[in-house]
């Protein structure tokens, strides 16, 4: 939580980056792990979060073998 009592945007950006990276490299096989790194991340906040627990879900929606989004 930030000083104003709402979740800090930096923590939310880390959560987004982690979830999106895991969604993009998910293989479903624990022995066939793939690694990723973030090329660019821009976050625009529309409003402040409510509550104290944040959940995130990610889906790979496109891209190729090397770069996905």
Secondary structure as UniProt FT lines:
FT   TURN            3..4
FT   HELIX           9..25
FT   TURN            30..31
//
